Amino acid sequence: MDEARLVLSTVGTADDAKRIAKSLVEARLAACVSITPVESCYVWEGKLVEDAERLLVIKTSASRVEELERRLREIHPYTVPEFVVLTPEHVAEPYLAWLLDSVKA
């Protein structure tokens, strides 16, 4: 049986976050994308950067992660987009069933 995955990514603007979320859900690569504002601090090209960003919490299945990553790289405005995959320890069965049905190819 397929398993749930959470994918984390950040983007600079609310408009980009919404565009990416809609694209992933419409393509059935994500069941849901939650968007939340965050403050990020990181080093980029040798400089310390502090930015307001949007965190995307992308709910998908293990079988869709590879294709989701390819698509995200195509539509993401960053040169090096964050792509971190987490495996939840437990997912309620009704939610898991909905999630897996939502991302069926």
FENJO-V129919 format. One record per residue. RES is the residue in three letters. SS is DSSP state (a for helix, b for strand, c for the rest). PSI is psi in degrees with one decimal (NA if undefined). BURIAL is 1 if it has 9 or more other ideal C-beta (glycine too) atoms within 8 Angstrom, else 0. Layout:
RES_SS_PSI_BURIAL ; RES_SS_PSI_BURIAL
//
This chain:
MET_c_143.4_0 ; ASP_c_157.1_0 ; GLU_c_157.4_0 ; ALA_b_149.8_1 ; ARG_b_147.9_1 ; LEU_b_130.9_1 ; VAL_b_130.5_1 ; LEU_b_137.3_1 ; SER_b_155.4_1 ; THR_b_155.8_1 ; VAL_b_158.1_1 ; GLY_c_-29.7_1 ; THR_c_156.4_0 ; ALA_a_-38.4_0 ; ASP_a_-44.5_0 ; ASP_a_-40.3_1 ; ALA_a_-47.3_1 ; LYS_a_-41.2_1 ; ARG_a_-46.6_1 ; ILE_a_-45.7_1 ; ALA_a_-49.4_1 ; LYS_a_-41.8_0 ; SER_a_-44.2_1 ; LEU_a_-40.4_1 ; VAL_a_-43.8_1 ; GLU_a_-32.7_0 ; ALA_c_1.0_0 ; ARG_c_27.5_1 ; LEU_c_-17.9_1 ; ALA_c_141.2_1 ; ALA_c_-33.5_1 ; CYS_b_147.1_1 ; VAL_b_118.3_1 ; SER_b_138.4_0 ; ILE_b_127.3_1 ; THR_b_142.9_0 ; PRO_b_140.6_0 ; VAL_b_160.4_1 ; GLU_b_126.4_0 ; SER_b_143.2_1 ; CYS_b_122.6_0 ; TYR_b_167.2_0 ; VAL_b_126.4_0 ; TRP_b_125.4_0 ; GLU_c_43.0_0 ; GLY_c_1.9_0 ; LYS_b_142.0_0 ; LEU_b_127.8_0 ; VAL_b_136.7_1 ; GLU_b_119.8_0 ; ASP_b_146.8_0 ; ALA_b_128.5_0 ; GLU_b_176.9_1 ; ARG_b_128.5_1 ; LEU_b_126.6_1 ; LEU_b_123.3_1 ; VAL_b_106.2_1 ; ILE_b_122.1_1 ; LYS_b_123.8_1 ; THR_b_-171.9_1 ; SER_b_159.0_1 ; ALA_a_-37.1_1 ; SER_a_-14.7_0 ; ARG_a_-3.8_1 ; VAL_a_-45.9_1 ; GLU_a_-46.7_0 ; GLU_a_-37.9_0 ; LEU_a_-43.2_1 ; GLU_a_-43.5_1 ; ARG_a_-47.6_0 ; ARG_a_-43.1_1 ; LEU_a_-41.7_1 ; ARG_a_-34.5_1 ; GLU_a_-37.2_0 ; ILE_a_-5.4_0 ; HIS_c_137.1_1 ; PRO_c_-16.5_0 ; TYR_c_147.7_0 ; THR_c_-41.0_0 ; VAL_c_84.8_0 ; PRO_c_143.0_1 ; GLU_c_136.6_0 ; PHE_c_96.0_1 ; VAL_b_125.2_0 ; VAL_b_127.8_0 ; LEU_b_143.3_0 ; THR_c_113.4_1 ; PRO_c_144.5_0 ; GLU_c_-36.4_0 ; HIS_c_139.1_0 ; VAL_c_127.5_0 ; ALA_c_135.2_0 ; GLU_a_-44.7_0 ; PRO_a_-38.4_0 ; TYR_a_-42.9_0 ; LEU_a_-43.5_1 ; ALA_a_-44.1_0 ; TRP_a_-46.1_1 ; LEU_a_-51.4_1 ; LEU_a_-38.1_1 ; ASP_a_-35.0_0 ; SER_a_-23.8_1 ; VAL_c_14.9_1 ; LYS_c_132.1_0 ; ALA_c_NA_0
//
